[in-house]
Amino acid sequence: MAGNQKSKAKMEQARGKAKEAAGRAVGNERMTAEGRAEQSKGDARQAKEKGKDTFRH
């Protein structure tokens, strides 16, 4: 399960980065903000998984 969550975190980060770049390119503030939020969500998920790994080992 942990591997699945880690890959989900990476996917969210990549998707957010792409959305932010696209929003910036077309001048859409809302899309840029959504991209940043998605990246943050991925960062939080990744941090949670790293915390779990720390206590697991």
N, C-alpha and C positions, 0 to 999 in steps of 0.2 A: 504494500500500500504506500509506503514512503516514497518509493521510486515514482509511482504514479503522481503523487502530490508534487514532487520536485519537478517533474516534467510539466505539470500543469502550471506551476509557478513560472517556469522559464517561458512557456507559451504565452502566458498573460503579459509578461514583461515585454516580449517581442511584439505582440499584438498592440500593446499600449504605445510602444516606441514608434511603430509604423503609423498608428492613428495620430499620434502627436505630430509627426513629421508631415503627414498628409494635411492635417489641419493648419499647420504653419504655412505650408506651400500654397494653399488656397485662401488663406487669411480667415479661416473659420475658428474663432476663439473657443466655441463650444466643443468642437472636435478635439482641439488641442488640450483642453481641460479634461475631457473624457479620457484621452490617451494618457495623460499624467496620472489620473486616478487609477486607471487599469495597471499602470506600471507600479504604483504604490501597493495595490492589492497583491500583485505578484511578489513584490519585495517582502510584504508582510507574511505571505504564505511561505516563502523561502526561509525567512528568519525563524518561523515556527518549526519548520522541518529541521533546520540546523539545531535548534534547541532540543528537539526530540532526540536527534542523533547524539548530542552531547550526553544526555542522561542515559541513553541506551548503551553506550560503550563504557 
